[in-house]
Amino acid sequence: MPKSWNDLIIEARRTVPEVTPPELARMLKSGGVTVIDVRDDDEWKNGHIPGAIHASRGTLEFKIDRLVPDRGRTLVLT
């Protein structure tokens, strides 16, 4: 039986850590993190984290190697 959407979300939350805004602020201050904003163009234009890279969800998998060639880099998706 295929996994339900809820099962997939629970599995993802176990695998992919979430960070709070204060944690992200500390990460940005210390460097070594790349923020990728996956929102749509109009949301990006209305405001984004300074230094963030814009790559909407529908295009991320096609652009990620070019945008962040360092595979050891910590990524935070917003």
Backbone as ProteinMPNN parsed JSONL, in Angstrom:
{"seq_chain_A": "MPKSWNDLIIEARRTVPEVTPPELARMLKSGGVTVIDVRDDDEWKNGHIPGAIHASRGTLEFKIDRLVPDRGRTLVLT", "coords_chain_A": {"N_chain_A": [[0.843, -1.192, 0.0], [0.614, 2.193, -0.893], [2.29, 4.986, 0.668], [0.611, 7.409, 2.697], [-0.097, 10.945, 2.251], [0.233, 12.194, 4.697], [1.886, 10.344, 6.019], [4.208, 10.645, 4.47], [4.889, 13.29, 5.07], [5.402, 13.128, 7.827], [7.604, 11.398, 7.758], [9.425, 12.993, 6.322], [9.797, 15.084, 8.148], [11.179, 13.789, 10.134], [13.556, 13.357, 8.885], [14.486, 15.742, 7.694], [15.695, 18.513, 9.217], [14.036, 21.209, 10.943], [14.339, 24.746, 11.263], [14.112, 27.521, 13.456], [13.168, 31.019, 13.123], [14.945, 32.624, 14.833], [17.086, 30.787, 15.075], [17.902, 30.565, 12.414], [18.766, 33.184, 11.992], [21.046, 33.215, 13.654], [22.558, 31.286, 12.305], [22.988, 32.584, 9.873], [24.545, 34.741, 10.7], [26.88, 33.458, 11.497], [27.739, 32.419, 9.141], [28.378, 30.208, 6.302], [26.03, 29.084, 5.445], [23.461, 28.696, 3.043], [20.651, 30.339, 1.914], [17.721, 29.41, 0.358], [15.041, 30.594, -1.313], [11.982, 29.378, -1.938], [9.591, 30.305, -2.782], [6.907, 31.623, -4.883], [7.342, 33.9, -7.697], [5.984, 36.432, -7.316], [5.696, 36.52, -4.531], [8.381, 36.515, -3.732], [9.196, 38.982, -4.799], [7.837, 40.686, -3.125], [9.309, 40.689, -0.852], [12.186, 39.338, 0.795], [14.692, 37.303, 2.425], [17.722, 38.981, 2.893], [20.353, 38.282, 0.657], [19.427, 35.778, 0.046], [18.784, 33.119, -2.279], [16.751, 32.916, -5.102], [14.631, 30.386, -6.146], [12.054, 28.948, -7.391], [9.806, 26.369, -6.216], [9.005, 24.647, -8.296], [11.13, 24.739, -10.049], [13.453, 24.209, -8.76], [14.871, 21.69, -8.613], [16.023, 21.604, -11.098], [17.798, 23.706, -11.121], [19.472, 23.661, -8.885], [22.111, 22.502, -8.805], [23.632, 24.312, -10.273], [23.167, 26.696, -8.902], [24.077, 26.224, -6.303], [26.875, 24.951, -6.162], [28.58, 23.755, -4.292], [28.362, 20.926, -2.64], [28.628, 20.335, -0.003], [27.676, 22.405, 1.404], [25.539, 23.939, 3.796], [22.101, 24.085, 3.47], [19.211, 26.115, 3.678], [15.878, 26.111, 3.193], [13.313, 28.338, 2.411]], "CA_chain_A": [[0.0, 0.0, 0.0], [1.409, 3.428, -0.936], [2.239, 5.841, 1.85], [-0.296, 8.559, 2.608], [0.598, 12.244, 2.302], [0.596, 12.426, 6.093], [3.054, 9.501, 6.281], [5.361, 11.27, 3.819], [5.245, 14.495, 5.838], [6.014, 12.667, 9.083], [8.915, 10.872, 7.392], [10.28, 14.13, 5.97], [10.125, 15.838, 9.366], [12.197, 13.019, 10.855], [14.785, 13.378, 8.101], [14.91, 17.109, 7.396], [15.477, 19.355, 10.403], [13.453, 22.54, 10.784], [14.976, 25.759, 12.096], [13.277, 28.678, 13.793], [13.782, 32.274, 12.659], [16.154, 32.998, 15.582], [18.17, 29.872, 14.721], [18.381, 30.959, 11.095], [19.522, 34.433, 12.164], [22.367, 32.836, 14.175], [23.267, 30.594, 11.233], [23.403, 33.587, 8.888], [25.64, 35.525, 11.293], [28.105, 32.662, 11.545], [28.126, 32.09, 7.772], [28.376, 28.794, 5.971], [24.681, 28.619, 5.119], [22.836, 29.323, 1.888], [19.193, 30.359, 2.006], [17.037, 29.324, -0.926], [13.634, 30.974, -1.176], [11.277, 28.575, -2.939], [8.265, 30.869, -3.041], [6.635, 32.104, -6.24], [7.951, 35.184, -8.056], [5.325, 37.594, -6.691], [6.023, 36.516, -3.108], [9.791, 36.92, -3.667], [9.268, 40.418, -5.074], [7.277, 41.401, -1.973], [10.292, 40.697, 0.227], [12.9, 38.087, 1.037], [15.866, 37.413, 3.287], [18.872, 39.49, 2.138], [21.334, 37.271, 0.296], [18.781, 34.518, -0.337], [18.712, 32.782, -3.694], [15.369, 32.592, -5.478], [14.419, 29.254, -7.051], [10.73, 28.448, -7.012], [9.741, 24.915, -6.02], [8.877, 23.934, -9.561], [12.366, 24.789, -10.836], [14.603, 23.991, -7.879], [15.675, 20.514, -8.948], [16.744, 21.862, -12.343], [18.753, 24.797, -10.924], [20.242, 23.586, -7.641], [23.541, 22.24, -9.037], [24.253, 25.545, -10.752], [23.039, 27.737, -7.886], [24.877, 25.868, -5.122], [27.728, 23.842, -6.599], [29.227, 23.141, -3.129], [27.426, 19.958, -2.061], [28.822, 20.284, 1.446], [27.099, 23.624, 1.965], [24.273, 23.809, 4.495], [21.019, 24.802, 2.808], [17.952, 26.355, 4.376], [14.836, 26.484, 2.231], [12.238, 29.103, 3.038]], "C_chain_A": [[0.882, 1.246, 0.0], [1.252, 4.23, 0.362], [1.259, 6.978, 1.618], [0.539, 9.835, 2.623], [1.066, 12.522, 3.722], [1.825, 11.599, 6.469], [4.316, 10.125, 5.693], [5.834, 12.508, 4.574], [5.934, 14.116, 7.141], [7.425, 12.16, 8.823], [9.889, 12.007, 7.065], [10.7, 14.906, 7.206], [11.145, 15.107, 10.222], [13.556, 13.155, 10.187], [15.351, 14.775, 7.926], [14.638, 17.989, 8.614], [14.83, 20.69, 10.034], [14.208, 23.494, 11.695], [13.999, 26.901, 12.321], [13.925, 29.931, 13.219], [14.995, 32.703, 13.485], [17.348, 32.076, 15.276], [18.761, 30.237, 13.364], [19.2, 32.243, 11.184], [20.926, 34.132, 12.681], [23.202, 32.154, 13.089], [23.797, 31.584, 10.202], [24.568, 34.42, 9.411], [26.953, 34.751, 11.257], [28.593, 32.27, 10.155], [28.026, 30.594, 7.509], [27.014, 28.221, 5.646], [24.184, 29.384, 3.893], [21.332, 29.216, 2.043], [18.621, 30.339, 0.596], [15.558, 29.576, -0.671], [12.864, 30.298, -2.304], [9.877, 29.109, -3.25], [8.134, 31.336, -4.482], [7.208, 33.506, -6.439], [7.319, 36.372, -7.351], [5.605, 37.664, -5.196], [7.464, 36.975, -2.895], [9.92, 38.435, -3.824], [8.742, 41.252, -3.911], [8.223, 41.43, -0.778], [10.9, 39.332, 0.439], [14.103, 38.359, 1.934], [17.038, 37.92, 2.44], [19.894, 38.379, 1.897], [20.742, 35.929, -0.113], [18.804, 34.357, -1.847], [17.271, 32.409, -4.008], [15.351, 31.448, -6.482], [13.097, 28.621, -6.658], [10.709, 26.921, -6.997], [9.704, 24.136, -7.316], [10.142, 23.898, -10.393], [13.603, 24.392, -10.036], [15.474, 22.821, -8.313], [16.472, 20.695, -10.239], [17.874, 22.872, -12.165], [19.759, 24.566, -9.8], [21.732, 23.351, -7.861], [24.284, 23.491, -9.483], [24.254, 26.613, -9.655], [23.933, 27.483, -6.676], [25.768, 24.682, -5.489], [28.429, 23.107, -5.452], [28.234, 22.22, -2.434], [27.571, 19.803, -0.559], [28.187, 21.471, 2.164], [25.772, 23.317, 2.66], [23.239, 24.665, 3.786], [19.835, 24.952, 3.735], [16.969, 26.827, 3.329], [13.721, 27.187, 2.966], [11.07, 29.202, 2.104]], "O_chain_A": [[1.803, 1.346, 0.81], [0.231, 4.157, 1.045], [1.092, 7.453, 0.494], [1.722, 9.814, 2.962], [2.169, 13.028, 3.929], [2.713, 12.096, 7.162], [5.367, 10.134, 6.334], [7.035, 12.745, 4.702], [6.94, 14.719, 7.513], [8.343, 12.46, 9.586], [11.045, 11.978, 7.487], [11.847, 15.342, 7.301], [11.899, 15.74, 10.961], [14.59, 13.077, 10.851], [16.564, 14.97, 8.003], [13.485, 18.187, 8.996], [15.056, 21.225, 8.949], [14.665, 23.105, 12.77], [13.163, 27.198, 11.467], [15.103, 29.911, 12.865], [15.999, 33.114, 12.902], [18.489, 32.536, 15.225], [19.979, 30.221, 13.187], [20.225, 32.368, 10.513], [21.896, 34.722, 12.206], [24.401, 32.409, 12.966], [24.919, 31.441, 9.714], [25.475, 34.767, 8.654], [28.013, 35.328, 11.015], [29.734, 31.835, 10.001], [27.638, 29.819, 8.383], [26.854, 27.002, 5.577], [24.458, 30.574, 3.737], [20.799, 28.131, 2.275], [18.994, 31.151, -0.25], [14.912, 28.856, 0.09], [13.067, 30.606, -3.478], [9.079, 28.436, -3.903], [9.123, 31.431, -5.209], [7.518, 34.207, -5.476], [8.032, 37.234, -6.838], [5.738, 38.758, -4.646], [7.736, 37.744, -1.973], [10.654, 39.088, -3.081], [9.155, 42.397, -3.731], [7.96, 42.124, 0.204], [10.239, 38.305, 0.289], [14.475, 39.51, 2.165], [17.322, 37.356, 1.383], [20.251, 37.637, 2.811], [21.464, 35.041, -0.567], [18.839, 35.336, -2.592], [16.643, 31.664, -3.256], [15.978, 31.529, -7.538], [13.03, 27.849, -5.701], [11.498, 26.27, -7.682], [10.313, 23.071, -7.418], [10.236, 23.118, -11.341], [14.688, 24.257, -10.602], [16.697, 22.953, -8.373], [17.479, 20.02, -10.449], [18.809, 22.9, -12.966], [20.801, 25.219, -9.77], [22.548, 23.951, -7.162], [25.437, 23.7, -9.107], [25.23, 27.347, -9.5], [24.481, 28.42, -6.095], [25.449, 23.539, -5.162], [28.832, 21.955, -5.617], [27.355, 22.691, -1.713], [26.715, 19.198, 0.087], [28.168, 21.522, 3.394], [24.976, 22.521, 2.161], [23.478, 25.845, 3.529], [19.495, 24.037, 4.484], [17.203, 27.829, 2.654], [13.239, 26.718, 3.997], [10.055, 29.81, 2.446]]}, "name": "protein", "num_of_chains": 1, "seq": "MPKSWNDLIIEARRTVPEVTPPELARMLKSGGVTVIDVRDDDEWKNGHIPGAIHASRGTLEFKIDRLVPDRGRTLVLT"}
